[in-house]
C-alpha cells in the first residue's frame, strides 16, 4: 500500500524578502488524517497553498502521489514545465477554504456538478447524479435545490467539501475549515471529516480545533515561525510534548 502520499523537502517561501517557510520537511501518509497546528502567522496556510500550487514556492521539493515539482534559488524562473506540473498537481489535491467560496447564484447541486462538467467534461445528467452522491456523503441531499444564502454556515462548508470530493482528489487540504462558523455549527463539519477519515480519505488539516485534533488525528505537526518544531501521534503531542513552544501553545487550549 502507498504510504507517503505527500513528501515535502527543504521547502522555502518568502514574501518581499520576509521568510514565511524556512525549510519544511514533512511527509503525509495515505489514508491518514494529519493536523497542522501552531500560532497565527507561522506558515501553516502558506504551506497548504504551496502544496496545491496556489503559491509559487522559492525552493525545495513537493511530491504528491509520485508527481514532483521542484525549484531552486539559482533558477527562479517559472517556465511552462512548472506550470504544466502545477496544473496536474491541482487535479490530485482538493482544497477546502475557510470562506466556503461557493457560487452564490448557483444551487448546492450546481455548485458541486458544474466543476464536473467544466473540468471533467461530464454531461449534465451524469454530473448531477455524481454530485448527488457526494452531497449524500456530507448529508446534504435534501438541500440540493437551495442556494448558499439559504444554508447555514456549516451546511455551506459541507457543500464545499462535497465539491472538493467530487473531483476525486488523492488528498483533501483544509485551511481552518471551521474558523468562519458559529460555535454551534463547528461539530457538524468536524463529524463529516471524521467520517471521511474512517473511509480512508487522506486529509491534511490546518485547524485550531484542539479537541478534534486530539480525538481524530493520526499525526499532529506543530509549526512555529516557518519551521516544523515537533510532530508525532496525537497522544504523544497532547500528552507529552517535547518542545517548550509546543507546551506553551497547548496550555492555552488544554
C-alpha positions as CSV (number, residue, x, y, z in Angstrom):
1,X,0.0,0.0,0.0
2,X,1.2,3.5,-0.8
3,X,2.5,5.2,2.3
4,X,3.8,8.7,2.0
5,X,1.3,10.3,-0.3
6,X,2.9,13.7,0.1
7,X,6.6,14.3,0.5
8,X,8.0,17.8,1.2
9,X,11.7,18.5,1.3
10,X,13.5,21.8,2.2
11,X,10.6,23.9,1.2
12,X,11.2,27.7,1.4
13,X,8.9,30.6,0.7
14,X,9.3,34.3,1.3
15,X,7.2,37.4,0.7
16,X,9.1,40.5,-0.3
17,X,12.2,39.2,1.4
18,X,10.5,38.1,4.5
19,X,10.8,34.3,5.1
20,X,7.5,32.5,5.8
21,X,8.6,28.9,5.3
22,X,12.2,28.4,6.2
23,X,12.9,24.8,5.2
24,X,9.9,22.5,5.7
25,X,10.4,18.7,5.6
26,X,7.1,16.8,6.0
27,X,5.5,13.5,5.0
28,X,1.8,12.9,4.9
29,X,0.7,9.2,4.9
30,X,-2.0,7.9,2.6
31,X,-5.4,7.3,4.3
32,X,-4.4,9.3,7.4
33,X,-5.6,12.5,8.9
34,X,-2.8,14.9,9.6
35,X,-3.3,18.1,11.6
36,X,-1.1,21.2,11.2
37,X,-1.3,23.5,14.2
38,X,0.6,26.5,15.5
39,X,0.2,30.2,16.2
40,X,-1.2,32.5,13.5
41,X,1.4,33.6,11.0
42,X,3.6,30.6,11.5
43,X,3.2,29.5,7.8
44,X,0.6,26.8,8.0
45,X,-1.8,28.2,5.4
46,X,1.2,29.1,3.1
47,X,2.3,25.5,3.3
48,X,-1.1,24.3,2.1
49,X,-1.2,26.8,-0.7
50,X,2.3,25.7,-1.9
51,X,1.1,22.0,-1.9
52,X,-1.9,23.0,-4.0
53,X,0.1,25.2,-6.4
54,X,-1.7,28.4,-5.4
55,X,1.6,29.8,-4.2
56,X,4.8,29.5,-6.1
57,X,7.5,28.4,-3.5
58,X,11.0,29.7,-3.8
59,X,13.0,26.5,-3.4
60,X,12.5,22.9,-2.3
61,X,10.6,19.9,-3.5
62,X,7.0,18.8,-3.3
63,X,5.8,15.3,-4.4
64,X,2.1,14.2,-4.4
65,X,1.3,10.7,-5.4
66,X,4.6,10.5,-7.3
67,X,4.1,13.8,-9.1
68,X,7.1,16.0,-8.2
69,X,7.6,19.8,-8.6
70,X,11.0,21.2,-7.7
71,X,12.5,24.7,-7.6
72,X,15.9,26.1,-6.6
73,X,17.0,29.7,-5.8
74,X,19.5,29.6,-8.7
75,X,16.7,29.3,-11.3
76,X,13.8,31.4,-10.1
77,X,12.0,31.5,-13.5
78,X,8.6,29.9,-13.7
79,X,8.5,28.2,-17.1
80,X,5.9,26.2,-19.0
81,X,7.0,22.9,-17.5
82,X,6.5,24.2,-13.9
83,X,3.0,25.4,-14.9
84,X,2.2,22.1,-16.6
85,X,3.1,20.1,-13.5
86,X,1.3,22.6,-11.2
87,X,-1.8,22.1,-13.3
88,X,-1.5,18.3,-12.9
89,X,-0.9,18.7,-9.1
90,X,-4.1,20.6,-8.6
91,X,-6.0,17.6,-10.1
92,X,-4.6,15.4,-7.2
93,X,-5.3,17.9,-4.4
94,X,-8.7,19.2,-3.2
95,X,-8.8,22.4,-1.2
96,X,-11.4,23.4,1.3
97,X,-11.2,27.1,2.2
98,X,-12.4,28.7,5.4
99,X,-14.6,31.1,3.4
100,X,-16.6,28.3,1.6
101,X,-16.2,30.0,-1.8
102,X,-19.5,28.7,-3.2
103,X,-21.1,30.5,-6.2
104,X,-23.9,32.5,-4.6
105,X,-26.2,32.3,-7.7
106,X,-26.0,28.6,-8.0
107,X,-27.9,25.9,-6.2
108,X,-26.0,23.5,-3.9
109,X,-26.3,20.8,-6.6
110,X,-24.9,23.2,-9.3
111,X,-22.0,24.2,-7.1
112,X,-20.9,20.5,-7.0
113,X,-22.0,19.5,-10.5
114,X,-20.7,22.4,-12.6
115,X,-17.0,21.8,-11.9
116,X,-17.5,18.2,-13.0
117,X,-19.0,19.4,-16.3
118,X,-16.2,22.0,-16.9
119,X,-13.2,20.1,-15.7
120,X,-14.1,16.5,-16.4
121,X,-16.4,17.1,-19.4
122,X,-19.3,15.2,-17.9
123,X,-22.8,15.6,-19.4
124,X,-25.3,17.4,-17.2
125,X,-27.3,14.3,-16.2
126,X,-24.1,12.4,-15.3
127,X,-22.7,15.3,-13.3
128,X,-25.9,15.8,-11.4
129,X,-26.0,12.2,-10.4
130,X,-22.4,12.3,-9.3
131,X,-22.9,15.5,-7.4
132,X,-25.9,14.0,-5.6
133,X,-23.8,11.0,-4.5
134,X,-21.3,13.4,-2.9
135,X,-24.0,15.6,-1.3
136,X,-25.3,12.4,0.3
137,X,-21.8,11.7,1.7
138,X,-21.9,15.1,3.6
139,X,-25.7,14.7,4.5
140,X,-26.9,17.5,2.2
141,X,-29.1,15.7,-0.4
142,X,-32.2,17.4,0.9
143,X,-30.6,20.8,0.4
144,X,-29.6,20.2,-3.2
145,X,-32.0,22.8,-4.7
146,X,-31.2,25.6,-2.2
147,X,-28.7,28.5,-2.9
148,X,-25.9,29.2,-0.4
149,X,-27.7,32.1,1.4
150,X,-30.4,29.6,2.3
151,X,-27.9,27.3,4.0
152,X,-26.2,27.6,7.4
153,X,-22.5,28.2,7.5
154,X,-22.0,24.5,8.4
155,X,-24.1,23.4,5.5
156,X,-22.2,25.7,3.2
157,X,-18.9,24.3,4.3
158,X,-20.1,20.7,3.9
159,X,-21.2,21.6,0.4
160,X,-17.7,22.9,-0.3
161,X,-16.3,19.6,1.0
162,X,-18.6,17.7,-1.4
163,X,-17.5,19.9,-4.3
164,X,-13.8,19.1,-3.5
165,X,-14.6,15.4,-3.1
166,X,-16.5,15.2,-6.4
167,X,-13.2,15.8,-8.2
168,X,-11.8,12.6,-6.6
169,X,-8.5,14.1,-5.4
170,X,-5.9,11.9,-3.8
171,X,-5.8,14.2,-0.7
172,X,-8.0,16.9,0.8
173,X,-6.4,20.1,2.2
174,X,-8.4,22.2,4.7
175,X,-7.4,25.7,5.7
176,X,-9.2,26.4,9.0
177,X,-12.5,24.9,7.8
178,X,-14.5,25.8,10.9
179,X,-13.0,29.2,11.7
180,X,-15.8,31.1,10.0
181,X,-18.6,29.2,11.7
182,X,-20.6,29.8,14.7
183,X,-19.5,27.5,17.6
184,X,-22.8,25.6,17.3
185,X,-22.1,24.6,13.7
186,X,-18.5,23.5,14.1
187,X,-19.2,19.9,15.1
188,X,-21.3,19.1,12.1
189,X,-18.3,19.9,9.8
190,X,-15.8,18.0,12.0
191,X,-18.1,15.0,12.1
192,X,-18.1,14.8,8.3
193,X,-14.3,15.0,8.3
194,X,-14.2,12.1,10.8
195,X,-16.5,10.1,8.6
196,X,-14.2,10.7,5.6
197,X,-11.2,9.6,7.8
198,X,-13.0,6.4,8.6
199,X,-13.3,5.7,4.9
200,X,-9.6,6.1,4.3
201,X,-9.6,9.6,2.6
202,X,-6.3,11.3,3.1
203,X,-6.7,14.7,4.8
204,X,-4.3,17.4,5.8
205,X,-6.0,20.0,8.1
206,X,-4.9,23.4,9.4
207,X,-7.1,24.0,12.5
208,X,-7.2,25.4,16.0
209,X,-9.8,22.9,17.0
210,X,-7.6,21.1,19.5
211,X,-10.4,18.7,20.7
212,X,-10.8,17.5,17.1
213,X,-7.1,17.2,16.6
214,X,-6.7,15.2,19.8
215,X,-9.6,12.8,19.0
216,X,-9.2,12.3,15.3
217,X,-5.6,13.0,14.1
218,X,-3.2,10.2,13.2
219,X,-0.4,12.7,13.2
220,X,-0.1,16.2,14.7
221,X,2.5,18.7,13.3
222,X,3.4,21.8,15.3
223,X,4.7,24.8,13.4
224,X,6.4,27.9,14.7
225,X,8.0,30.8,12.8
226,X,8.1,28.9,9.4
227,X,9.6,25.7,10.8
228,X,8.2,22.4,12.0
229,X,9.2,22.3,15.6
230,X,7.6,18.9,16.6
231,X,5.5,16.1,15.1
232,X,4.1,12.9,16.4
233,X,0.9,11.0,17.2
234,X,-1.9,13.0,18.8
235,X,-1.4,11.0,22.0
236,X,2.3,12.0,22.1
237,X,1.9,15.6,21.2
238,X,-1.0,16.3,23.6
239,X,0.1,14.2,26.5
240,X,3.8,14.6,26.4
241,X,5.1,17.3,24.0
242,X,8.9,17.6,24.0
243,X,9.3,21.2,22.8
244,X,8.7,24.2,25.1
245,X,7.0,26.1,22.3
246,X,4.5,23.2,21.8
247,X,3.9,23.1,25.5
248,X,3.2,26.8,25.7
249,X,0.9,26.7,22.7
250,X,-1.2,23.8,24.1
251,X,-1.5,25.4,27.6
252,X,-3.8,28.0,26.0
253,X,-6.2,25.3,24.8
254,X,-5.9,22.5,27.4
